[in-house]
Amino acid sequence: MAITAAMVKELRETTGAGMMDAKKALTETDGDMDAAVDWLRTKGLAKAAKKADRVAAEGLVGVQVTTGRGVAIEINSETDFVAKNADFQQLVREISAVALEAATDVEVLRATHLNGKPVSEVLTDAIARIGENMTLRRMHVLEGDTVVSYVHNAAADGLGKIGVLVALNGPAEKAQAIGKQFAMHIAATNPVSLSEATLDPVVLERELQVQTAKALEENASSDKPKPEAVIQNNIIPGRMKKFVAENTLLGQPFVINPDLTVEQAAKEAGVEITGYARVMVGEGIEKKEEDFAAEVAKTLKGA
């Protein structure tokens, strides 16, 4: 497979690796981007990459909660100007209220009526009125004894760039108090999963392969190689334990008190975290890069 400059650029942006290292990784893996990321990590030339960090789409997340239930919806717009528009903000607020009351997923929400029309038609009307394309992209529902919400970079009450829901069991007053802190933690750290038990086995297996290859390669090039048993029984399991701790909510150091894990902080507060949802505007969407200077030049030529 031909390795293009665009592929090298994407891999560099994803991993922070140098140009020649990125090109070699793609060559060694026949252009497979995920395999190239793993190749670089095996060589110690890249950190674990989260593609969803490369976010560009605009819009708002709307979050609302009631007793035992919370929802977070994402409505995308073409520009941040629209996200700051009072009309658009009211639209997101009203649709999230409908979601809280009646919807179970995004498809049901699109068909649910708001002011006498399906939400999908209300959105179409808003597109015509505001003059910019919009998309009701997704919806998360979370249920539990107590559901607490938090909005980061809030544009208005319940509206912002990152919306978080946390479900907790335990005394409601305690759950409300520390639940907000847990929600802020989630907004900041973006855990992959609640616990090791809920981590995708495919993710764990892939990480195990990377850490095994990396440990064996490091040991082979060491001046004082360790016995194979030490690598297999100590080094690799230790690295996997660290990976799980860094990527699961319950295993992460609590940002409010890093001496405790989130799980330990919850136990000390007398509550249990049963689930969470984190929705970030534009997460996972790639936006076409625009050369502003070229766009201006093109406009002038057409004038």
C-alpha positions as CSV (number, residue, x, y, z in Angstrom):
1,M,0.0,0.0,0.0
2,A,1.3,3.5,-0.9
3,I,2.0,5.6,2.1
4,T,0.8,9.1,1.5
5,A,1.9,12.4,3.2
6,A,-1.6,12.8,4.6
7,M,-1.3,9.4,6.3
8,V,2.0,10.3,7.8
9,K,0.5,13.7,9.0
10,E,-2.5,12.0,10.6
11,L,-0.3,9.5,12.4
12,R,2.0,12.2,13.7
13,E,-0.9,14.2,15.0
14,T,-2.4,11.1,16.6
15,T,0.8,10.0,18.3
16,G,3.2,12.9,18.5
17,A,5.9,10.8,16.8
18,G,8.5,12.2,14.4
19,M,7.9,12.3,10.7
20,M,10.4,9.5,9.8
21,D,9.2,7.3,12.7
22,A,5.6,7.8,11.5
23,K,6.5,6.9,7.9
24,K,8.4,3.8,9.0
25,A,5.5,2.7,11.3
26,L,3.1,2.9,8.4
27,T,5.5,1.1,6.0
28,E,6.0,-1.7,8.6
29,T,2.3,-2.1,9.0
30,D,1.2,-1.7,5.4
31,G,-0.7,1.5,6.0
32,D,-2.8,0.1,8.9
33,M,-3.3,3.2,11.1
34,D,-4.2,1.4,14.3
35,A,-1.4,-1.1,13.8
36,A,1.0,1.7,13.2
37,V,0.0,3.4,16.5
38,D,0.7,0.1,18.3
39,W,4.1,-0.3,16.4
40,L,5.1,3.2,17.6
41,R,4.1,2.4,21.1
42,T,6.0,-0.9,21.1
43,K,9.1,1.1,20.1
44,G,8.4,3.6,22.9
45,L,7.9,6.4,20.3
46,A,4.3,7.2,21.1
47,K,1.8,7.4,23.9
48,A,-1.6,5.7,23.8
49,A,-3.7,7.8,21.5
50,K,-7.4,8.7,21.7
51,K,-8.7,9.6,18.3
52,A,-11.7,11.2,19.9
53,D,-9.5,13.9,21.3
54,R,-9.2,15.4,17.7
55,V,-12.6,17.2,18.0
56,A,-13.8,19.9,15.8
57,A,-17.6,19.8,15.4
58,E,-19.5,22.6,17.1
59,G,-22.8,22.7,19.0
60,L,-24.0,22.0,22.5
61,V,-24.6,19.2,24.9
62,G,-27.9,19.5,26.9
63,V,-28.1,17.8,30.3
64,Q,-31.2,17.4,32.5
65,V,-31.9,15.2,35.6
66,T,-34.9,14.2,37.7
67,T,-35.3,11.7,40.5
68,G,-33.5,8.5,39.5
69,R,-33.0,9.5,35.8
70,G,-30.8,11.8,33.8
71,V,-30.3,12.5,30.1
72,A,-27.6,14.1,28.0
73,I,-28.1,15.0,24.3
74,E,-25.8,16.4,21.7
75,I,-27.0,18.7,18.9
76,N,-24.3,19.8,16.5
77,S,-24.1,23.0,14.5
78,E,-21.7,24.1,11.8
79,T,-20.2,27.0,13.8
80,D,-19.7,28.1,17.3
81,F,-21.6,31.3,16.6
82,V,-24.8,29.3,16.4
83,A,-24.0,27.5,19.7
84,K,-24.0,30.9,21.3
85,N,-27.3,31.8,19.7
86,A,-30.2,32.2,22.2
87,D,-32.6,30.5,19.8
88,F,-30.3,27.5,19.4
89,Q,-29.8,27.3,23.1
90,Q,-33.5,27.3,23.8
91,L,-33.9,24.5,21.2
92,V,-31.4,22.3,22.9
93,R,-33.0,23.0,26.3
94,E,-36.5,22.1,25.0
95,I,-35.3,18.9,23.3
96,S,-33.4,17.8,26.3
97,A,-36.5,18.3,28.4
98,V,-38.5,16.1,26.0
99,A,-35.7,13.5,26.2
100,L,-35.9,13.5,30.0
101,E,-39.6,13.0,30.1
102,A,-40.3,10.6,27.3
103,A,-37.4,9.3,25.2
104,T,-35.3,6.1,25.6
105,D,-32.9,6.6,22.7
106,V,-32.1,9.1,20.0
107,E,-34.4,7.6,17.4
108,V,-37.3,7.7,19.8
109,L,-36.4,11.2,20.7
110,R,-36.5,12.3,17.0
111,A,-40.0,10.9,16.7
112,T,-41.3,12.4,20.0
113,H,-43.4,15.5,19.8
114,L,-42.4,18.9,20.9
115,N,-44.9,21.7,20.5
116,G,-47.1,19.6,18.3
117,K,-44.4,18.4,16.0
118,P,-41.8,15.5,16.0
119,V,-38.5,16.7,17.2
120,S,-37.0,15.9,13.8
121,E,-39.4,18.5,12.2
122,V,-38.7,21.0,14.9
123,L,-35.0,20.7,14.1
124,T,-35.7,21.1,10.4
125,D,-37.7,24.3,11.1
126,A,-34.8,25.6,13.2
127,I,-32.4,24.9,10.4
128,A,-34.5,27.1,8.0
129,R,-34.9,29.8,10.7
130,I,-31.3,30.0,11.9
131,G,-29.8,29.3,8.5
132,E,-27.3,26.6,9.5
133,N,-27.3,22.8,9.3
134,M,-27.9,21.1,12.6
135,T,-27.9,17.4,13.7
136,L,-29.4,15.7,16.7
137,R,-26.5,13.3,17.0
138,R,-26.9,11.2,20.1
139,M,-28.6,10.8,23.5
140,H,-27.5,9.0,26.7
141,V,-29.9,7.9,29.4
142,L,-28.7,7.1,32.9
143,E,-30.7,5.7,35.8
144,G,-30.0,5.0,39.4
145,D,-31.0,5.8,43.0
146,T,-29.5,9.3,42.6
147,V,-28.3,10.8,39.3
148,V,-26.1,13.9,39.4
149,S,-25.1,16.1,36.5
150,Y,-22.3,18.5,35.6
151,V,-21.7,20.7,32.6
152,H,-18.2,21.9,31.8
153,N,-17.7,25.1,29.8
154,A,-21.3,26.0,30.4
155,A,-23.0,28.3,27.9
156,A,-26.1,28.5,30.1
157,D,-27.7,26.4,32.8
158,G,-27.6,22.7,31.7
159,L,-25.9,23.6,28.4
160,G,-22.2,23.4,27.5
161,K,-19.4,21.6,25.7
162,I,-19.1,18.6,28.0
163,G,-22.0,17.1,29.9
164,V,-21.6,14.4,32.5
165,L,-24.1,12.2,34.4
166,V,-23.2,10.0,37.4
167,A,-25.5,7.4,38.9
168,L,-25.0,6.5,42.6
169,N,-26.5,4.2,45.2
170,G,-26.6,5.3,48.8
171,P,-28.0,8.1,50.9
172,A,-29.3,10.8,48.5
173,E,-27.8,13.7,50.4
174,K,-24.3,12.2,50.4
175,A,-24.7,11.1,46.8
176,Q,-25.6,14.6,45.7
177,A,-22.7,16.1,47.6
178,I,-19.9,14.0,46.3
179,G,-21.6,13.1,43.0
180,K,-20.9,16.6,41.7
181,Q,-17.2,16.1,42.5
182,F,-17.2,12.7,40.7
183,A,-18.9,14.3,37.7
184,M,-16.2,17.0,37.5
185,H,-13.5,14.3,37.8
186,I,-15.1,12.4,34.8
187,A,-15.2,15.6,32.8
188,A,-11.5,16.1,33.4
189,T,-10.2,12.6,33.0
190,N,-12.5,11.0,30.5
191,P,-12.3,7.4,31.7
192,V,-12.7,4.6,29.2
193,S,-14.9,2.5,31.4
194,L,-16.4,2.3,34.9
195,S,-14.2,-0.6,36.1
196,E,-12.0,-3.4,34.8
197,A,-15.1,-5.7,34.6
198,T,-16.7,-3.3,32.1
199,L,-13.6,-2.7,29.9
200,D,-13.9,-4.0,26.4
201,P,-12.0,-7.3,26.2
202,V,-10.7,-6.3,22.8
203,V,-9.1,-3.2,24.3
204,L,-7.5,-5.2,27.1
205,E,-6.2,-7.8,24.6
206,R,-4.7,-5.2,22.3
207,E,-3.0,-3.4,25.2
208,L,-1.6,-6.7,26.5
209,Q,-0.1,-7.4,23.1
210,V,1.5,-3.9,23.0
211,Q,2.9,-4.2,26.5
212,T,4.2,-7.7,25.9
213,A,6.0,-6.8,22.7
214,K,7.3,-3.6,24.3
215,A,8.6,-5.4,27.4
216,L,10.3,-8.2,25.4
217,E,12.0,-5.7,23.1
218,E,13.2,-3.5,25.9
219,N,14.5,-6.6,27.7
220,A,16.3,-7.9,24.6
221,S,18.2,-4.6,24.2
222,S,19.0,-4.2,27.9
223,D,22.6,-4.5,29.2
224,K,21.3,-6.7,32.0
225,P,18.3,-8.7,30.6
226,K,15.8,-10.1,33.2
227,P,14.7,-13.7,33.2
228,E,11.7,-14.5,31.0
229,A,9.6,-15.4,34.1
230,V,10.2,-11.9,35.6
231,I,8.9,-10.3,32.4
232,Q,5.9,-12.5,32.1
233,N,5.0,-12.6,35.8
234,N,5.9,-9.2,37.1
235,I,6.7,-6.5,34.4
236,I,3.8,-7.2,32.0
237,P,1.1,-7.7,34.7
238,G,2.4,-4.5,36.5
239,R,2.0,-2.5,33.3
240,M,-1.5,-3.9,32.7
241,K,-2.5,-3.0,36.2
242,K,-1.4,0.5,35.6
243,F,-3.3,0.7,32.3
244,V,-6.5,-0.5,34.0
245,A,-6.1,2.0,36.9
246,E,-5.5,4.9,34.5
247,N,-8.4,4.1,32.2
248,T,-11.2,3.0,34.6
249,L,-13.2,5.5,36.6
250,L,-13.1,3.5,39.9
251,G,-9.3,2.9,39.5
252,Q,-8.3,6.4,38.8
253,P,-6.8,8.7,41.5
254,F,-9.6,11.0,42.6
255,V,-8.7,14.5,41.4
256,I,-10.0,16.1,44.6
257,N,-7.8,13.8,46.7
258,P,-5.2,11.8,44.6
259,D,-4.3,9.8,47.7
260,L,-7.5,7.9,47.1
261,T,-8.9,6.1,44.1
262,V,-12.4,7.2,43.0
263,E,-13.7,3.8,44.3
264,Q,-12.1,4.4,47.7
265,A,-13.5,8.0,47.9
266,A,-17.0,6.7,47.1
267,K,-16.7,4.1,49.9
268,E,-15.5,6.7,52.4
269,A,-18.6,8.8,51.5
270,G,-20.9,5.9,52.0
271,V,-22.0,5.7,48.3
272,E,-21.4,3.4,45.3
273,I,-21.0,4.6,41.7
274,T,-23.1,2.4,39.4
275,G,-22.7,4.2,36.1
276,Y,-21.8,7.3,34.3
277,A,-22.0,9.0,30.9
278,R,-19.7,11.7,29.5
279,V,-20.7,13.5,26.3
280,M,-18.4,16.0,24.6
281,V,-19.5,18.1,21.7
282,G,-18.1,16.8,18.4
283,E,-16.4,13.8,20.0
284,G,-15.0,11.5,17.3
285,I,-16.0,13.8,14.4
286,E,-13.3,14.9,12.1
287,K,-13.7,18.4,10.6
288,K,-12.4,19.3,7.2
289,E,-9.4,21.5,7.6
290,E,-9.7,24.9,5.8
291,D,-6.9,27.0,4.5
292,F,-8.2,30.5,5.4
293,A,-5.7,32.3,3.2
294,A,-6.6,30.1,0.2
295,E,-10.3,30.6,0.8
296,V,-9.8,34.4,0.8
297,A,-7.8,34.3,-2.3
298,K,-10.4,32.2,-4.0
299,T,-13.1,34.6,-3.0
300,L,-11.1,37.6,-4.3
301,K,-10.6,35.9,-7.7
302,G,-14.3,35.3,-8.0
303,A,-15.1,39.0,-7.1
